[in-house]
Amino acid sequence: MDDESQKMSSAYDMPTSSSEDENPNNKYSIHFSERSIRQAFIRKVFTLVTIMLLVVTAFCIIPMVSQSFREWVQGAIWLYIVSIIVFLSFSIALTCFPALRRSFPTNIILLSIFTLSAAAMTMFITAYYNVQSVLICLCITSVCSGGIIVFSINTKHDLTSKIGIIFILSLIVISFGLFTLIFTLFVQWYWLNSVYAGLAAFLMMIYLALDIQMLMGGRKLELSPEEHVFAAMQIFLDILNIFLLLLQIFGKR
């Protein structure tokens, strides 16, 4: 009787196998779930960026095909100023207030207004350049952006770990921009504008590579899957700034 009770107690004392032991592939399913979330996040961001760029392109095409509309745009400076104010206001709102860019449908509404204001602002700028130079800068921007995206995805170099160096480069470019403004106003060294635009365009390409790596994940710094609106806005601004800076270098009025 004692032997039988000891056997029963020992049977109850034996540790039960955990769910991970029963399913050794459970950890792989967790990794697969995280990867699926990240992939869905990436698809959503690139979809938003594509739509935003198409809207800007559509706005810029209108002055190219209609001379009368181009002349009206060149005279409506007040509307250009309004578009800049709206663009800056919604940029600050989406950047500084995470609750706004994470709550649906508020984030989509704000992003839509931001995109329309950016498209209007870009339309007013491109209306002062001839069609050939705009198309050339558009092609250069497309090739450069595509190459940077492919490089950022496939390279083993982690640009997010060098955020301090990128910040120092940003300060240098900003300082050079201030000196360029001063020398342009008082000494008429207009060639400095092209130099500054080239440096700023190169810096924007670095930021584009940085933002792509933060989007893809697996680096020192990465974006949360909840930040699809913020990620789309940053990548969109990188590409738009590259285009506008290249237009300042190669564009003909």
C-alpha positions as CSV (number, residue, x, y, z in Angstrom):
1,M,0.0,0.0,0.0
2,D,2.8,2.4,0.8
3,D,4.6,1.5,-2.4
4,E,1.5,2.2,-4.4
5,S,0.9,5.6,-2.7
6,Q,4.5,6.6,-3.3
7,K,4.1,5.8,-7.0
8,M,0.9,7.9,-7.2
9,S,2.5,10.8,-5.4
10,S,5.6,10.6,-7.6
11,A,3.3,10.7,-10.7
12,Y,1.6,13.9,-9.4
13,D,5.0,15.4,-8.6
14,M,6.3,15.0,-12.2
15,P,6.6,18.3,-14.0
16,T,4.1,18.7,-16.8
17,S,5.5,19.6,-20.2
18,S,5.0,23.3,-21.2
19,S,3.3,24.4,-24.3
20,E,6.7,25.2,-25.8
21,D,7.9,21.7,-25.2
22,E,4.8,20.3,-26.8
23,N,5.2,22.6,-29.7
24,P,8.9,23.2,-30.3
25,N,8.0,25.3,-33.3
26,N,6.1,27.8,-31.2
27,K,9.0,30.3,-31.2
28,Y,9.1,30.2,-34.9
29,S,5.4,31.0,-35.1
30,I,6.1,34.0,-32.9
31,H,8.9,35.2,-35.2
32,F,6.6,34.6,-38.2
33,S,3.9,36.7,-36.6
34,E,6.3,39.6,-36.0
35,R,7.6,39.3,-39.5
36,S,4.0,39.3,-40.9
37,I,3.2,42.4,-39.0
38,R,6.3,44.2,-40.2
39,Q,5.6,43.1,-43.8
40,A,2.1,44.4,-43.6
41,F,3.4,47.7,-42.1
42,I,5.9,48.1,-45.0
43,R,3.2,47.4,-47.6
44,K,0.9,50.0,-46.0
45,V,3.7,52.6,-45.9
46,F,4.8,52.2,-49.5
47,T,1.1,52.2,-50.6
48,L,0.6,55.6,-48.9
49,V,3.9,57.0,-50.3
50,T,2.9,56.0,-53.8
51,I,-0.5,57.6,-53.5
52,M,1.0,60.8,-52.1
53,L,3.6,61.0,-54.9
54,L,0.9,60.4,-57.6
55,V,-1.2,63.2,-56.2
56,V,1.8,65.6,-56.4
57,T,2.6,64.4,-59.9
58,A,-1.0,65.0,-61.0
59,F,-1.0,68.5,-59.6
60,C,2.3,69.3,-61.3
61,I,1.1,68.0,-64.7
62,I,-1.8,70.6,-64.9
63,P,0.4,73.7,-65.5
64,M,2.5,71.7,-68.0
65,V,-0.5,71.0,-70.3
66,S,-2.4,74.3,-69.8
67,Q,-0.6,77.5,-70.5
68,S,-3.5,79.6,-69.2
69,F,-3.5,77.8,-65.9
70,R,0.3,78.2,-65.6
71,E,-0.1,81.9,-66.0
72,W,-2.8,82.0,-63.4
73,V,-0.6,80.0,-61.0
74,Q,2.3,82.3,-61.5
75,G,0.1,85.2,-60.5
76,A,-1.6,83.6,-57.5
77,I,1.2,84.2,-55.0
78,W,-1.3,84.4,-52.1
79,L,-2.4,80.8,-52.7
80,Y,1.2,79.7,-52.7
81,I,1.7,81.3,-49.3
82,V,-1.4,79.7,-48.0
83,S,-0.3,76.2,-49.2
84,I,3.1,76.7,-47.4
85,I,1.3,77.7,-44.2
86,V,-1.0,74.7,-44.3
87,F,1.9,72.4,-45.3
88,L,4.0,73.5,-42.3
89,S,1.1,73.4,-39.9
90,F,0.1,69.9,-40.7
91,S,3.7,68.7,-40.8
92,I,4.2,70.0,-37.3
93,A,0.9,68.5,-36.1
94,L,1.7,65.0,-37.5
95,T,5.3,65.1,-36.2
96,C,4.8,66.5,-32.7
97,F,1.5,64.9,-31.7
98,P,1.6,61.0,-31.9
99,A,-2.0,60.7,-30.8
100,L,-3.2,62.5,-33.9
101,R,-1.2,60.3,-36.3
102,R,-2.2,57.1,-34.6
103,S,-6.0,57.6,-34.3
104,F,-8.1,56.6,-37.3
105,P,-9.6,58.3,-39.3
106,T,-8.0,61.5,-38.0
107,N,-4.6,60.5,-39.2
108,I,-5.8,59.8,-42.7
109,I,-7.7,63.1,-42.9
110,L,-4.6,65.0,-41.7
111,L,-2.3,63.1,-44.0
112,S,-4.7,63.9,-46.9
113,I,-4.7,67.6,-46.2
114,F,-0.9,67.5,-45.8
115,T,-0.6,65.8,-49.2
116,L,-2.8,68.3,-51.0
117,S,-1.0,71.2,-49.5
118,A,2.4,69.7,-50.5
119,A,1.0,69.0,-54.0
120,A,-0.2,72.6,-54.3
121,M,3.1,74.0,-53.1
122,T,5.1,71.9,-55.5
123,M,2.7,72.8,-58.4
124,F,3.4,76.5,-57.7
125,I,7.2,75.9,-57.7
126,T,7.3,73.8,-60.9
127,A,5.1,76.3,-62.7
128,Y,8.1,78.6,-62.9
129,Y,10.3,76.0,-64.7
130,N,10.1,74.7,-68.2
131,V,8.6,71.3,-68.8
132,Q,11.9,69.6,-69.9
133,S,13.8,70.5,-66.8
134,V,11.0,69.4,-64.6
135,L,10.8,66.0,-66.3
136,I,14.6,65.6,-66.2
137,C,14.7,66.3,-62.4
138,L,11.7,63.9,-62.0
139,C,13.6,61.1,-63.8
140,I,16.8,61.8,-61.7
141,T,14.8,61.7,-58.5
142,S,13.1,58.5,-59.5
143,V,16.4,56.8,-60.3
144,C,18.2,58.0,-57.2
145,S,15.3,57.2,-54.9
146,G,14.9,53.7,-56.3
147,G,18.6,53.0,-56.0
148,I,18.7,54.3,-52.5
149,I,15.7,52.1,-51.5
150,V,17.3,49.0,-53.0
151,F,20.7,49.8,-51.3
152,S,19.1,50.5,-47.9
153,I,17.2,47.2,-47.9
154,N,20.1,45.0,-49.0
155,T,23.1,46.6,-47.3
156,K,24.6,45.2,-44.1
157,H,25.6,48.7,-42.9
158,D,23.3,50.0,-40.2
159,L,22.8,53.7,-40.8
160,T,20.5,54.0,-37.7
161,S,23.6,53.4,-35.6
162,K,25.2,56.5,-37.1
163,I,22.4,58.9,-36.3
164,G,24.8,61.2,-34.4
165,I,27.0,61.7,-37.5
166,I,24.0,62.4,-39.7
167,F,22.8,65.0,-37.2
168,I,26.2,66.7,-37.3
169,L,26.0,66.7,-41.1
170,S,22.6,68.3,-40.9
171,L,23.9,71.1,-38.7
172,I,26.7,71.7,-41.2
173,V,24.3,71.9,-44.1
174,I,21.9,74.2,-42.2
175,S,24.8,76.5,-41.3
176,F,26.0,76.6,-44.9
177,G,22.5,77.4,-46.0
178,L,22.4,80.5,-43.7
179,F,25.7,81.7,-45.0
180,T,24.5,81.1,-48.6
181,L,21.4,83.3,-47.9
182,I,23.6,86.1,-46.5
183,F,26.1,86.0,-49.4
184,T,23.3,85.8,-51.9
185,L,21.5,88.8,-50.5
186,F,24.5,91.1,-50.0
187,V,27.2,89.9,-52.3
188,Q,25.1,88.3,-55.1
189,W,27.0,85.0,-55.1
190,Y,24.1,83.1,-56.7
191,W,26.3,80.1,-57.5
192,L,26.3,79.3,-53.8
193,N,22.6,78.3,-54.2
194,S,23.5,75.4,-56.5
195,V,26.3,74.3,-54.1
196,Y,23.9,74.4,-51.2
197,A,21.2,72.6,-53.1
198,G,23.6,69.8,-54.0
199,L,24.7,69.3,-50.4
200,A,21.2,69.4,-49.2
201,A,20.1,66.9,-51.8
202,F,22.8,64.5,-50.8
203,L,21.8,64.9,-47.2
204,M,18.2,64.1,-48.1
205,M,19.3,61.0,-49.8
206,I,21.1,59.9,-46.6
207,Y,17.9,60.6,-44.7
208,L,15.9,58.6,-47.2
209,A,18.2,55.6,-46.7
210,L,17.9,56.1,-42.9
211,D,14.1,56.2,-43.0
212,I,14.0,53.1,-45.2
213,Q,16.1,51.1,-42.8
214,M,14.0,52.3,-39.8
215,L,10.9,51.2,-41.8
216,M,12.3,47.7,-42.6
217,G,13.3,47.0,-39.0
218,G,16.0,44.7,-37.7
219,R,18.4,47.6,-37.1
220,K,19.4,49.5,-34.0
221,L,16.5,52.0,-34.5
222,E,13.2,51.0,-36.0
223,L,9.8,52.4,-36.4
224,S,6.8,50.9,-34.6
225,P,4.2,49.3,-36.9
226,E,1.7,51.8,-35.5
227,E,3.6,54.7,-37.1
228,H,2.6,54.0,-40.7
229,V,1.4,57.6,-41.2
230,F,4.6,59.1,-39.7
231,A,6.8,56.7,-41.8
232,A,4.9,57.5,-45.0
233,M,5.2,61.3,-44.3
234,Q,9.0,61.1,-43.7
235,I,9.7,59.0,-46.8
236,F,7.5,61.3,-48.9
237,L,9.2,64.4,-47.6
238,D,12.6,62.9,-48.3
239,I,11.7,62.2,-52.0
240,L,9.9,65.5,-52.4
241,N,12.9,67.5,-51.0
242,I,15.3,65.6,-53.3
243,F,13.2,66.6,-56.3
244,L,12.9,70.2,-55.3
245,L,16.6,70.6,-54.6
246,L,17.5,68.9,-57.9
247,L,15.1,71.3,-59.6
248,Q,17.0,74.2,-58.1
249,I,20.2,72.8,-59.5
250,F,19.2,71.7,-63.0
251,G,15.9,73.5,-63.5
252,K,15.6,76.2,-66.1
253,R,13.1,79.0,-65.5
